Amino acid sequence: MPYPCLKEPNVSRFRLLSLAAAVAVLFLSVPARPAHAESKDMIQLQTQIQDLQNAVAKLQQSNDERMGVLKDLVQQSADAVNKMSVAVDGMALKLQNQQDAAATKSDQLSSQIQSLNDSIDELKARMARMEKSLGDIQGQQQSMSGILNNLPQSTGTPAGPAPATQPSNPPGNDPGSTSNQGGLPPTSSVVAPAVAAAPIGDMYRTAYGDYIGAKYPLAASEFQAMAAAYPDDNLSGNAYFYIGEIDLRTQKPTAAVKMYNHLIEHFPDNVKVPAAHLHKAEAMITMKQNDGAARELEALIQRFPNSPEASTARTRLASLGRH
């Protein structure tokens, strides 16, 4: 009896200990696997996140480096464009200065040629006047020779002094003697052409001198009087040119164009025709008639291609955007 009583507690105790150990093992073994798996997944996830952060950081660094390079390239391009713009502006300014200098030289050359032409015209007028004066003197000598030859046919000696006094008196004002009436017409007919022919040169020289002296109203009236007195003389073409110049300088471009047109149409062989074409175009530009001015310049170049005025006309056409 005592042994069974002693064994039952030991057996129960052992069973209880075994059961407790089994439960403990089961308790420890069952939750240990999910915790370990969860810890491993977290470590992997953290590792992936860290790798992703590292990749993003590298990408950001690479983008920053590329943006820096791109900024440098953009800055270099901007600097190159600015340098090119400065160089182009300098070339354009240099070209404009060259064009202005060429235009100034052409204008100066044109003015010098005009002055030379004026001097030549004045010299021609003087030579023509001298030739006419020489012809008049020869005519007077012939008339006096005729009078002297007619002396034996006149009545008495009173005819002697008449030839000496007649040439010094204006024609038609000396009553003369009745014995010399036959000699008056030749003398008067010779002196009259000399008086009528001389003024064309004198008038031109006087008017041109007033024009050079900037006495424009006086010079214009003198040129007009000369053109009215000698409408077909070539110097009258010069008169119309200088009237146009006076109108252009006194801010009357419309009147200037009319004077230039009259010269071009009625005196086509006058030396002032090229300058008239050029200055007519300038007057039209002043009146904002650029198309008409371009046509006038083209006509000048076509008609007088080798003249200094044609060179100036080409420059003016370029300034008007015409080629």
Buried (B, 14 or more C-beta within 10 A) or exposed (E): EEEEEEEEEEEEEEEEEEEEEEEEEEEEEEEEEEEEEEEEEEEEEEEEEEEEEEEEEEEEEEEEEEEEEEEEEEEEEEEEEEEEEEEEEEEEEEEEEEEEEBBEEBBEBBEEBBEEBBEEBBEEBEEBBEEBEEBBEEBBEEBBEBBEEBBEEBEEEEBEEBBEEBBEBEBEEBEBEEBBEBBBEBBBEBBBEBEEBBBBBEBBBBBBEBBEEEBBEEBBBBBBBBBEEBEEBBBBBBBBBBBBBBBBEEEBBEBBBBBBBBBBEEBEEBBBBBBBBBBBBBBBBBEEBBEBBBBBBBBBBEBBEEBBBBBBBBBBBEEBEBE
